[in-house]
Amino acid sequence: MRLRIATILAALLLATASAGAAPEVMVEGGPLQGVAAHDVTAFKGIPYAAPPVGDLRWRPPAPPAGWDGVRKAESFGPDCMQNPLPGSKSPVTPSEDCLYLNVWTPETAGAPKPVLVWIPGGGFVTDSAANPVMDGAGLARRGVVVVTFNYRLGRFGFFAHPDLTRESGEGPTGNWGFMDQIAALHWVRRNIAAFGGDPANVTLIGESAGGESVSRLMTAPPARGLFHKAAVISGGGRDRWPTLAEAEAKGLAFARDAGVKGGLADLRALPADRVRGGITLLDKEEKTWSGPITDGRILQGDLVPRFAAGAQAPVPLIIGANDDEFSFVPSIFRMFLNGPHEKAVEPNKAAVRAAYGSDSAMRRAIASDVVFVEPSVALARRHAATGAPTWLYRFGYVAEAKREEGSGAGHATDMQFHFGTLDQADFKPTAADQAMASLMGDLWTRFARTGDPNGGGLPSWPRYDAASPRMLSIGTETRSVSAAEPVIDAIAAARDATP
């Protein structure tokens, strides 16, 4: 009954947009006023947790404060603290006060709508929900409610110290960024009906670190029941994250380097720039920063073993990767990239080389296959083995203006197709590019509605079955193909043989 009343109120409030008034909704903190344009209303910069500053630094997210009067939700909140990548398109600056989310909802009444919650990527050190490529308006026009949010990054989001562990008692510690993600999902459950969304039909989706976040949350007990479908885009999955004890040792090293001789109060009093440090995708300051942690409370083990044990949520899953993730790395630098990945397949290296057919083919593709492609297959195989609906894909579409002989779809080049934000591209999109964006939007919204990406005139996409594995090959021709690949099977044999 409460959901039905909330849905009716949401429809009435959002309908004001068509009458020329700025649309308003009521959430737990108070009334919000959004901005309507082109059949979609956007609500930006909504606090889903209290600012994690001062004494709240390195604590679980606290409830946000309410507000008096109508809060204008017209602008994005700050990015979380980071060293932005060169060429970052985010229109806002980083701040410790960054736990905000954004909602795009179509201006249509009717039944509660499916909800797509997107987690940004960026290697857990950068990126932003304000990135124009992640504008949710295009997907919302297809009849879904879209949510994006920020979560703490770098040393603000992933930091352990023995004193923090003692302070947390039996509660979680270290993975503050994952606690933020879970808090955002709780906020969605409590409030999304006000925007016309269905809290009982939430699809969690992310790319890169956002994709790995999705698969990790599938195995996290505190996230169980907060989403009902999952999609992992180029999320890897074979990473071994440090234990809490290993992360605590790096936290102690950071405190020593920072000259902190007191307790947590002194750590929390450090200037934000000192905590941020120089952490980037290329320099993760591994002597003093752990990154995400296998803390034993939220994250209880490595992904592949957890999936193999059936410890993940039994939700419908789409998972896949791009066909040439590291295509942006010039061939002259491939030797530096390939070393650790060739070491990863050492137990079966001769078979891996033979499967590639030549050393040059191996050098060109092994990093992409080891880091992204094979892990997506490994997780698909294990998830499907539990009986949960699973679909595997490979994305190989390259914009017509970007095509080069011998090069495929690089890391994150698919994002503008997923969101339909080709207006943000650094090329002039063609009709074929627009058609690919339309296809991806149809696939994601179909999956969000029904839990199955098939139907509605879309390409046939069989569920993954290890006995006769199939996947959707997405490219200039999109079709179902065999997922039995000698190279990936050889890599899997090597990875599975490594303890």
C-alpha positions in Angstrom: 0.0 0.0 0.0 2.8 2.4 0.9 4.5 1.7 -2.4 1.2 2.3 -4.3 0.7 5.6 -2.5 4.3 6.7 -3.2 3.9 5.8 -6.8 0.7 7.9 -7.1 2.3 10.9 -5.4 5.4 10.6 -7.6 3.3 10.6 -10.8 1.4 13.7 -9.5 4.5 15.6 -8.6 6.4 14.8 -11.8 3.4 15.6 -13.9 3.9 19.3 -12.9 6.8 19.4 -15.3 4.4 19.1 -18.3 2.4 22.0 -16.9 5.5 24.3 -17.0 6.4 24.2 -13.3 9.8 22.8 -12.0 9.1 19.3 -10.8 9.3 18.4 -7.2 9.6 15.1 -5.3 9.6 14.3 -1.5 12.5 12.2 -0.2 13.4 11.4 3.4 15.5 14.6 3.7 12.8 16.9 2.4 11.4 18.2 -0.9 13.6 18.3 -4.0 13.2 20.4 -7.1 14.6 18.9 -10.3 15.1 20.2 -13.9 12.9 18.9 -16.7 14.1 18.7 -20.3 13.2 16.6 -23.3 10.8 14.3 -21.4 13.2 13.6 -18.6 13.5 15.2 -15.2 17.0 15.2 -13.6 17.6 15.5 -9.9 21.3 16.1 -9.2 23.5 16.4 -6.1 21.2 14.6 -3.7 23.0 13.7 -0.4 22.7 10.0 0.4 25.0 10.2 3.4 26.5 12.8 5.7 29.7 14.5 4.5 32.5 12.1 5.6 34.7 14.9 6.9 36.4 15.7 10.3 35.5 13.0 12.8 33.5 11.1 10.1 36.6 10.5 8.0 37.2 6.7 7.8 33.9 5.9 9.4 30.9 4.1 7.9 28.5 6.5 6.1 26.2 8.3 8.5 22.6 9.3 7.6 22.4 12.7 5.8 20.8 15.7 7.5 17.5 16.9 6.3 16.8 20.4 5.0 14.2 23.1 5.4 12.3 24.3 2.4 12.8 23.0 -1.1 16.3 21.9 -2.1 17.2 22.7 -5.7 18.7 19.5 -7.2 20.0 21.3 -10.3 23.8 20.7 -10.1 26.1 17.7 -9.4 27.7 17.4 -6.0 31.5 17.5 -5.8 33.6 14.7 -7.0 35.3 12.5 -4.3 38.9 13.4 -3.6 41.2 12.2 -6.4 43.9 13.2 -8.8 41.8 13.5 -11.9 43.0 11.9 -15.1 44.3 14.3 -17.8 41.4 15.4 -19.9 38.8 14.6 -17.3 35.4 15.9 -18.4 33.9 16.2 -15.0 32.4 19.7 -14.5 33.0 19.8 -10.7 36.0 19.7 -8.4 36.9 17.1 -5.8 36.1 17.4 -2.2 35.9 15.2 0.9 32.2 16.2 1.0 31.2 14.1 -2.0 28.5 11.5 -1.1 25.9 12.6 -3.5 23.8 10.8 -6.1 21.8 11.8 -9.2 18.4 10.5 -10.5 17.0 10.8 -14.0 13.3 9.8 -14.4 11.0 9.8 -17.4 8.1 12.2 -17.3 5.5 9.5 -17.7 3.0 8.1 -15.3 2.0 4.5 -14.9 3.4 1.5 -13.1 6.6 1.8 -11.1 9.6 1.8 -13.5 12.7 -0.4 -13.5 15.7 1.2 -11.8 19.3 1.1 -13.2 21.9 2.0 -10.6 25.3 2.7 -12.3 28.6 2.6 -10.4 31.4 4.6 -11.9 34.8 3.0 -12.6 38.3 4.6 -12.4 40.3 1.9 -10.7 39.0 3.0 -7.2 41.1 6.1 -7.5 39.3 8.4 -10.0 36.2 9.1 -12.0 32.9 10.8 -11.2 29.2 10.4 -11.4 29.2 13.9 -13.0 31.1 12.6 -16.0 29.0 13.7 -19.0 29.4 10.3 -20.6 27.3 8.9 -17.7 24.4 11.3 -18.3 21.3 9.2 -17.6 18.8 11.1 -19.7 19.1 8.9 -22.8 18.4 5.7 -20.9 15.6 7.3 -18.8 13.8 8.2 -22.0 13.5 4.4 -22.6 11.3 4.1 -19.6 13.7 3.4 -16.7 14.9 5.4 -13.7 18.6 5.9 -13.7 20.8 6.5 -10.7 24.5 7.4 -10.5 26.5 8.2 -7.4 30.0 8.9 -6.0 31.8 6.9 -3.4 35.0 7.5 -1.6 38.2 6.8 -3.6 41.9 6.3 -3.0 43.1 6.5 0.6 39.8 8.1 1.7 37.8 5.1 0.5 40.1 2.2 1.2 42.3 2.5 4.2 43.0 0.3 7.2 44.8 0.9 10.5 44.9 -1.2 13.7 43.3 1.7 15.6 40.4 1.9 13.1 39.9 -1.9 13.4 39.7 -1.6 17.1 37.3 1.4 16.8 35.0 -0.6 14.5 34.5 -3.4 17.0 32.5 -6.1 15.2 31.5 -3.7 12.4 33.2 -3.3 9.0 36.4 -1.4 8.5 38.8 -0.4 5.8 36.4 -0.6 2.8 34.7 2.8 3.3 34.0 3.1 -0.5 32.1 -0.2 -0.5 30.2 1.0 2.6 29.2 4.1 0.6 28.0 1.9 -2.3 25.9 -0.1 0.0 24.5 3.1 1.7 23.6 4.4 -1.8 21.7 1.2 -2.5 19.8 1.5 0.8 18.9 5.1 -0.1 17.6 3.9 -3.4 15.4 1.2 -1.7 13.9 3.8 0.7 13.4 6.7 -1.8 13.3 5.7 -5.4 9.5 5.2 -5.4 9.2 9.0 -5.1 10.8 9.3 -8.6 8.5 6.6 -10.1 11.0 3.8 -9.6 10.4 0.3 -8.4 12.5 -0.5 -5.3 11.7 -4.2 -6.0 13.3 -4.0 -9.5 16.8 -2.6 -9.2 19.6 -3.5 -11.7 23.1 -2.8 -10.4 25.5 -2.1 -13.2 29.1 -0.8 -13.6 32.1 -0.6 -15.8 35.8 -1.3 -14.9 36.1 -0.7 -11.1 32.4 -0.2 -11.1 31.9 -3.6 -12.8 34.2 -5.2 -10.2 32.2 -3.5 -7.5 29.1 -5.1 -8.8 30.6 -8.6 -8.7 32.1 -8.0 -5.3 28.8 -6.7 -3.9 27.1 -9.9 -5.3 29.3 -11.7 -2.7 28.9 -9.2 0.1 26.4 -10.2 2.8 25.5 -6.6 3.7 24.4 -6.0 0.1 22.2 -9.0 -0.2 18.7 -8.2 -1.3 19.5 -4.6 -2.3 19.5 -5.3 -6.1 17.7 -7.9 -8.2 19.8 -8.1 -11.4 23.5 -7.4 -12.1 25.6 -6.4 -15.0 29.4 -6.4 -15.0 31.1 -4.5 -17.8 34.9 -5.0 -18.2 35.1 -5.7 -14.4 37.9 -8.2 -14.3 37.6 -10.6 -11.4 40.8 -12.4 -10.9 42.4 -9.7 -8.7 43.7 -10.8 -5.3 43.0 -8.0 -2.8 45.1 -7.7 0.4 43.9 -9.0 3.7 42.9 -6.7 6.5 46.2 -7.4 8.3 48.2 -6.5 5.1 46.2 -3.4 4.6 46.7 -2.4 8.3 50.5 -2.6 7.8 50.2 -0.2 4.8 48.1 2.1 6.9 50.8 2.2 9.6 53.4 2.9 7.0 51.3 5.8 5.8 50.9 7.2 9.3 54.7 7.0 9.8 55.4 8.8 6.6 52.8 11.4 7.4 54.5 12.1 10.8 51.4 11.0 12.8 52.6 10.1 16.3 49.2 10.2 18.0 46.0 8.3 17.4 43.0 8.5 15.1 42.3 12.1 16.0 45.7 13.1 14.5 45.1 10.9 11.4 41.7 12.4 10.9 43.2 15.9 11.3 45.6 15.5 8.4 45.0 17.9 5.5 43.0 16.3 2.7 45.8 16.8 0.2 48.2 14.8 2.4 45.8 11.9 2.6 45.1 12.1 -1.2 48.8 12.0 -1.9 49.9 11.2 -5.5 47.7 8.2 -6.0 46.7 7.7 -9.7 46.0 4.8 -12.0 49.7 4.7 -12.9 51.0 5.1 -9.3 49.0 3.6 -6.5 51.6 4.3 -3.8 51.6 0.6 -3.0 54.0 1.0 0.0 51.4 3.1 1.9 48.1 2.3 0.2 46.3 -1.0 0.0 43.5 -0.3 -2.3 40.3 -2.4 -1.7 40.6 -5.0 1.0 39.5 -8.5 1.7 38.3 -7.4 5.1 36.4 -10.6 6.1 33.2 -8.6 6.9 32.0 -7.1 3.7 34.3 -8.9 1.3 35.1 -12.4 2.5 37.3 -13.8 -0.2 38.6 -13.7 -3.8 35.8 -13.5 -6.4 36.3 -16.7 -8.4 36.4 -19.0 -5.4 33.4 -17.2 -3.9 31.4 -17.6 -7.1 32.5 -21.3 -7.3 31.2 -21.8 -3.8 27.9 -20.2 -4.7 28.4 -17.4 -2.2 27.1 -14.8 -4.6 23.5 -13.5 -4.9 21.6 -15.8 -7.3 20.4 -12.9 -9.5 20.3 -12.7 -13.3 23.7 -11.6 -14.5 25.1 -10.1 -17.7 28.9 -10.1 -17.8 31.5 -9.4 -20.5 34.5 -7.4 -21.7 35.7 -5.5 -24.7 37.7 -7.4 -27.3 40.8 -5.2 -27.2 40.9 -3.6 -23.8 44.5 -2.3 -24.0 44.3 -1.1 -27.6 45.2 2.3 -26.3 48.7 1.1 -25.4 51.2 1.6 -28.3 52.8 -1.6 -29.5 56.2 -0.4 -28.4 55.1 -0.4 -24.8 53.4 -3.8 -24.9 56.5 -5.6 -23.6 56.3 -3.7 -20.3 52.5 -4.4 -20.0 52.8 -8.1 -20.9 55.4 -9.3 -18.5 53.2 -9.8 -15.4 50.4 -11.2 -17.5 52.6 -13.8 -19.2 53.8 -14.7 -15.6 50.1 -15.2 -14.7 49.8 -18.0 -17.3 53.2 -19.6 -16.5 51.6 -23.0 -15.4 50.2 -23.4 -18.9 52.3 -20.9 -20.9 53.2 -23.3 -23.8 49.5 -24.1 -24.4 48.6 -20.4 -24.2 51.3 -19.5 -26.8 50.2 -22.3 -29.0 46.5 -21.2 -28.8 47.4 -17.6 -29.9 49.3 -19.1 -32.9 52.2 -16.6 -32.8 54.2 -14.6 -30.3 53.1 -11.4 -31.9 49.4 -12.3 -31.5 50.1 -13.2 -27.9 52.0 -10.0 -27.2 49.1 -8.0 -28.6 46.2 -9.6 -26.8 47.4 -11.3 -23.6 47.0 -8.4 -21.2 43.4 -7.8 -22.3 42.6 -11.5 -22.2 44.2 -12.1 -18.8 42.9 -9.0 -17.0 39.4 -8.7 -18.5 38.2 -11.4 -21.0 39.1 -14.6 -19.2 37.8 -13.4 -15.8 34.4 -12.6 -17.3 34.2 -16.1 -18.7 35.4 -17.6 -15.4 32.7 -15.8 -13.4 30.0 -16.5 -16.0 30.8 -20.2 -15.9 30.6 -20.4 -12.1 27.5 -18.2 -11.8 25.7 -20.3 -14.4 26.6 -23.5 -12.6 24.5 -22.3 -9.7 21.4 -22.2 -12.0 21.2 -18.5 -12.0 20.4 -16.9 -15.4 23.7 -15.8 -17.0 24.6 -14.1 -20.3 28.1 -13.6 -21.6 29.1 -11.0 -24.2 32.1 -9.6 -26.0 32.0 -5.9 -27.2 34.0 -5.2 -30.3 32.3 -2.2 -31.9 34.6 0.7 -32.8 33.2 4.0 -33.9 33.5 4.4 -37.7 35.8 7.4 -37.3 38.1 5.5 -35.0 38.7 2.3 -36.8 42.2 1.2 -37.4 43.4 -2.0 -38.9 44.2 -4.6 -36.3 42.6 -2.7 -33.4 39.4 -3.4 -31.6 37.3 -1.9 -28.8 39.5 -0.4 -26.1 38.8 -0.1 -22.4 35.9 2.3 -21.6 35.3 3.1 -25.3 31.9 1.4 -25.0 30.6 3.7 -22.3 29.2 6.3 -24.7 27.3 3.5 -26.4 25.9 2.2 -23.2 24.5 5.6 -22.1 23.8 6.9 -25.6 26.0 9.9 -25.0 27.6 10.1 -28.4 27.2 13.8 -28.2 30.1 13.7 -25.7 32.4 11.8 -28.1 35.6 13.2 -29.7 34.4 12.2 -33.1 31.4 12.8 -35.3 29.0 9.8 -34.8 27.6 8.2 -37.9 24.3 6.5 -38.4 26.0 3.1 -37.6 27.4 4.5 -34.4 23.9 5.8 -33.4 22.4 2.4 -34.2 24.9 0.7 -31.9 24.1 3.1 -29.1 20.4 2.4 -29.7 21.0 -1.4 -29.5 22.9 -1.1 -26.2 20.2 1.0 -24.7 17.6 -1.5 -25.8 19.6 -4.4 -24.3 20.1 -2.8 -20.9 16.6 -1.5 -20.5 15.1 -4.8 -21.7 17.2 -6.6 -19.1 16.2 -4.1 -16.4 12.5 -4.7 -17.1 12.4 -8.4 -17.5 15.7 -9.9 -16.2 16.3 -11.3 -19.7 18.0 -9.3 -22.6 16.0 -11.3 -25.2 12.8 -10.3 -26.9 11.4 -7.1 -28.5 13.2 -7.8 -31.8 16.7 -7.8 -30.2 19.4 -10.3 -31.3 19.0 -13.8 -29.9 21.3 -14.2 -26.9 21.3 -17.7 -25.4 22.0 -18.1 -21.7 25.5 -19.2 -20.8 25.8 -23.0 -20.6 29.2 -24.5 -19.9 28.3 -27.7 -21.8 27.7 -25.6 -25.0 28.8 -22.1 -24.2 27.5 -19.2 -26.3 27.9 -15.5 -26.0 26.7 -12.3 -27.8 29.4 -10.9 -30.1 28.6 -7.2 -30.3 30.1 -5.4 -33.3 29.5 -4.4 -36.9 27.5 -7.6 -36.9 25.9 -8.6 -33.6 25.1 -12.2 -33.2 25.3 -15.2 -30.9 28.6 -17.1 -31.4 30.4 -20.0 -29.6 32.2 -19.0 -26.4 34.5 -22.0 -26.6 37.8 -20.3 -27.3 41.1 -22.1 -27.2 43.0 -19.1 -26.0 40.6 -18.3 -23.1 40.4 -22.0 -22.2 44.2 -22.2 -22.0 44.4 -19.1 -19.9 41.7 -20.4 -17.6 43.7 -23.7 -17.1 46.7 -21.7 -16.1 44.8 -19.4 -13.7 42.8 -22.2 -12.1 46.1 -24.1 -11.5 47.5 -21.2 -9.5 46.6 -21.3 -5.8 
